[in-house]
Amino acid sequence: MLRSSLRNLNAYKNIKLSPTQRDVIDRLIRVDHAGELGANWIYAGQMYATKKGGAERAAEIELVQHMWDQEKHHLKTFNHLLEDFKVRPTALSPVWIAAGWFMGASTTAMGKESAMACTEAVETVIGEHYDDQIDQLKKFEHLHPDLVKLRQTCEQFRDDELEHLDTAVDHGAQQAPAHALLSAVIGGACKFGVWAAEKV
């Protein structure tokens, strides 16, 4: 649905944007693509470690799969947006893949609560970042309907991410050993990732 509404954006070239506004759009799409790429590999790592945990972890598979399926949809959408808006992906994509998988697998290997703490920390940063982007888009979305659709996409995906955050808390995230430290380290890594994807 969003995919079909955001196709054939050749008119984007004719949107009257200032260089600063165009830079905002380029950075927004590049960073969100990088974030969704990393999130996909976090859930891939979580799924790997959950399955390796044997029968006692089997109940977690459906939980992880539901969140992962939403992230797959997010990544597919931003793959298309890179193409439609003619935005280059971050050069750090291989880093996001490796770091995401390691983060997901390692925290899941520590236990369900640690896996959920990882999800909570990641989704907290992503939700806040989407809020900032939505505020930016509102300032000049009146210039073209496709910018309204982009803002609506960000809102939908933010809501998905906050649903993941709530799910993580409901499933014991805050009972993880050294929860505060784990959250600070993962949240800090995510914030650095946002900064790096904007620059590289």
Secondary structure, DSSP 8 states (H G I E B T S, - for coil): -HHHHT---GGGGGS---HHHHHHHHHHHHHHHHHHHHHHHHHHHHHHHHHHT-GGGTHHHHHHHHHHHHHHHHHHHHHHHHHHTT----TTHHHHHHHHHHHHHHHHHT-HHHHHHHHHHHHHHHHHHHHHHHHHHHTTGGG-HHHHHHHHHHHHHHHHHHHHHHHHHHTTGGGSTTHHHHHHHHHHHHHHHHHHHHH-
